[in-house]
Amino acid sequence: MREQLHQPVLGAVPLDEDGSAWAAATADTLVVFSGSSRPTHHAWDEVEHGTWDADKRAFTLRWTDWDRDDLVLKIPAGIRDGDTYASTDVAAFAKALRQRVEAAIVHSAVVTLPSGVTATASVRRGSDGDLYSVTRPMMSQAADKDDGEALQALENRVREGVGLPTR
């Protein structure tokens, strides 16, 4: 796995008990290796939020693109290689996940919309270095005109905070 990444691994976790599938955090991307298929790469700025559920032993990643299904990474308690068994420590991966997602966020703000819904807006740095903004909920999901205007004002505020043009 490491030789396929061409960059240091900040943390990695197995996704099956035989160690043939892994999720690896690098400075640039989250890489998921699933057996013999090609690895998938996910840029950190695409990750809205990540959580760890210790009872289910699963990381759940929510994307900034609401149309994308959450990525659930189920982590076995350990991996077995013949007679050898090694328990899985998720700490380094969890730390790298948190740090890389936070590093992609340049500026953010939270408000309560007139309807009572909590809204967030963030400016993120894409893998190409460009800055862009994201709101949650998205503009198209605003409950009414007042929420839409408040959400637009929130997005303008975070964009203005980093010198991006407002809309």
LUMDO-985464 format. One record per residue (C-alpha): residue number from 1; residue in one letter; chain; x negated, z negated, y negated. Coordinates in Angstrom, 1 decimal, decimal comma. Layout:
<nodes>
 num residu chaine     c1     c3     c2
 NUM      a      A      X      Z      Y
...
</nodes>
This chain:
<nodes>
 num residu chaine     c1     c3     c2
   1      m      A    0,0    0,0    0,0
   2      r      A   -2,6   -1,0   -2,6
   3      e      A   -4,6    2,2   -2,1
   4      q      A   -1,5    4,2   -2,9
   5      l      A   -0,9    2,5   -6,2
   6      h      A   -4,2    3,3   -8,0
   7      q      A   -3,8    0,2  -10,2
   8      p      A   -3,9   -3,6   -9,6
   9      v      A   -1,0   -5,3   -7,9
  10      l      A    0,2   -8,3   -9,9
  11      g      A    2,5   -9,5   -7,1
  12      a      A    4,0   -8,1   -4,0
  13      v      A    6,7   -9,2   -1,4
  14      p      A    7,6   -7,8    2,0
  15      l      A   11,0   -6,4    2,4
  16      d      A   11,1   -6,6    6,2
  17      e      A    9,6   -8,9    8,9
  18      d      A    7,2   -6,3   10,3
  19      g      A    5,5   -5,7    6,9
  20      s      A    6,3   -1,9    6,8
  21      a      A    8,3   -2,2    3,5
  22      w      A    7,2   -3,8    0,3
  23      a      A    8,0   -4,2   -3,3
  24      a      A    4,9   -4,3   -5,6
  25      a      A    4,7   -5,2   -9,3
  26      t      A    2,0   -3,4  -11,3
  27      a      A    1,4   -3,5  -15,0
  28      d      A    3,3   -0,1  -15,4
  29      t      A    6,0   -0,1  -12,7
  30      l      A    7,9   -1,7   -9,9
  31      v      A    7,1    0,2   -6,7
  32      v      A    9,2    0,0   -3,6
  33      f      A    7,7    1,1   -0,3
  34      s      A   10,3    1,7    2,4
  35      g      A    8,5    2,4    5,7
  36      s      A    7,4    6,1    5,9
  37      s      A    9,4    7,4    3,0
  38      r      A    7,8    8,1   -0,4
  39      p      A    7,6    5,0   -2,6
  40      t      A   10,0    4,8   -5,5
  41      h      A    8,8    3,8   -9,0
  42      h      A   10,8    2,0  -11,6
  43      a      A    9,6    1,6  -15,1
  44      w      A    9,8   -2,0  -16,4
  45      d      A   11,8   -1,0  -19,5
  46      e      A   14,6    0,1  -17,2
  47      v      A   15,1   -3,4  -15,9
  48      e      A   17,6   -5,4  -18,0
  49      h      A   17,3   -8,6  -16,0
  50      g      A   16,0   -9,9  -12,7
  51      t      A   17,2  -13,0  -10,7
  52      w      A   16,0  -14,8   -7,6
  53      d      A   18,5  -16,3   -5,2
  54      a      A   16,6  -18,7   -3,0
  55      d      A   19,6  -19,2   -0,6
  56      k      A   19,9  -15,5    0,0
  57      r      A   16,2  -14,9   -0,4
  58      a      A   16,9  -11,9   -2,6
  59      f      A   15,7  -10,6   -6,0
  60      t      A   18,5   -8,7   -7,8
  61      l      A   17,5   -6,3  -10,6
  62      r      A   20,1   -5,2  -13,1
  63      w      A   19,3   -2,0  -15,0
  64      t      A   19,7   -1,1  -18,7
  65      d      A   21,7    1,9  -17,4
  66      w      A   25,0    0,4  -16,4
  67      d      A   25,8    3,4  -14,2
  68      r      A   23,0    2,4  -11,9
  69      d      A   23,7    0,0   -9,0
  70      d      A   21,7   -3,2   -8,9
  71      l      A   18,6   -3,1   -6,8
  72      v      A   18,6   -6,0   -4,3
  73      l      A   15,3   -6,8   -2,7
  74      k      A   15,9   -9,0    0,4
  75      i      A   12,8  -11,0    1,2
  76      p      A   12,1  -12,3    4,7
  77      a      A   10,8  -15,8    5,2
  78      g      A    7,6  -14,3    6,6
  79      i      A    6,0  -11,4    8,3
  80      r      A    4,8  -11,0   11,9
  81      d      A    1,9   -9,0   13,0
  82      g      A    1,6   -9,4   16,7
  83      d      A    0,9  -13,0   17,4
  84      t      A    0,2  -13,7   13,7
  85      y      A    2,9  -15,0   11,3
  86      a      A    2,5  -15,5    7,6
  87      s      A    5,2  -17,1    5,4
  88      t      A    6,2  -15,2    2,3
  89      d      A    5,4  -16,7   -1,1
  90      v      A    7,5  -15,0   -3,8
  91      a      A    5,9  -16,9   -6,8
  92      a      A    3,4  -14,2   -7,8
  93      f      A    6,0  -11,4   -7,6
  94      a      A    8,6  -13,5   -9,5
  95      k      A    6,0  -14,3  -12,2
  96      a      A    5,0  -10,6  -12,5
  97      l      A    8,6   -9,5  -12,6
  98      r      A    9,5  -11,9  -15,4
  99      q      A    6,3  -11,0  -17,4
 100      r      A    6,6   -7,3  -17,1
 101      v      A   10,4   -7,2  -18,0
 102      e      A    9,7   -9,4  -21,0
 103      a      A    6,7   -7,3  -22,1
 104      a      A    9,0   -4,2  -22,3
 105      i      A   11,2   -5,9  -24,8
 106      v      A    9,9   -5,6  -28,3
 107      h      A   12,8   -7,3  -30,1
 108      s      A   16,2   -8,6  -29,2
 109      a      A   19,2  -10,4  -30,6
 110      v      A   22,5  -11,9  -29,3
 111      v      A   25,8  -12,3  -31,1
 112      t      A   29,4  -13,1  -30,2
 113      l      A   31,7  -10,1  -30,9
 114      p      A   35,1  -10,6  -32,7
 115      s      A   36,7  -10,5  -29,2
 116      g      A   34,6  -13,4  -28,0
 117      v      A   32,4  -11,3  -25,8
 118      t      A   28,6  -12,0  -25,9
 119      a      A   26,6   -9,0  -26,9
 120      t      A   22,9   -8,3  -26,8
 121      a      A   20,8   -5,6  -28,4
 122      s      A   17,2   -5,0  -27,6
 123      v      A   14,4   -2,6  -28,6
 124      r      A   12,3   -1,6  -25,7
 125      r      A    9,0    0,2  -25,2
 126      g      A    9,4    3,0  -22,7
 127      s      A    6,7    3,9  -20,3
 128      d      A    5,7    6,7  -22,7
 129      g      A    5,2    4,2  -25,5
 130      d      A    8,3    5,3  -27,5
 131      l      A   10,7    2,6  -28,8
 132      y      A   14,4    2,8  -28,1
 133      s      A   17,4    0,5  -28,3
 134      v      A   19,9   -0,7  -25,8
 135      t      A   23,1   -2,7  -26,2
 136      r      A   25,1   -4,7  -23,7
 137      p      A   27,9   -4,0  -23,6
 138      m      A   27,4   -0,3  -24,5
 139      m      A   29,1    1,1  -27,5
 140      s      A   31,6    3,0  -25,3
 141      q      A   32,6   -0,3  -23,8
 142      a      A   33,5   -2,1  -27,0
 143      a      A   37,0   -3,6  -26,8
 144      d      A   38,2   -2,3  -30,2
 145      k      A   37,0   -1,1  -33,6
 146      d      A   35,9   -4,5  -34,8
 147      d      A   33,8   -5,1  -31,7
 148      g      A   32,4   -1,6  -32,0
 149      e      A   31,4   -2,2  -35,7
 150      a      A   29,9   -5,6  -34,8
 151      l      A   27,9   -4,1  -31,9
 152      q      A   26,6   -1,3  -34,1
 153      a      A   25,6   -3,8  -36,8
 154      l      A   23,7   -5,8  -34,1
 155      e      A   21,9   -2,7  -32,8
 156      n      A   21,0   -1,7  -36,4
 157      r      A   19,6   -5,1  -37,0
 158      v      A   17,2   -5,0  -34,0
 159      r      A   16,2   -1,4  -34,8
 160      e      A   15,5   -2,3  -38,4
 161      g      A   13,5   -5,3  -37,3
 162      v      A   10,9   -3,1  -35,8
 163      g      A   11,0   -0,3  -38,3
 164      l      A   13,2    2,2  -36,3
 165      p      A   15,9    4,1  -38,2
 166      t      A   19,4    2,7  -38,1
 167      r      A   22,4    4,7  -37,0
</nodes>
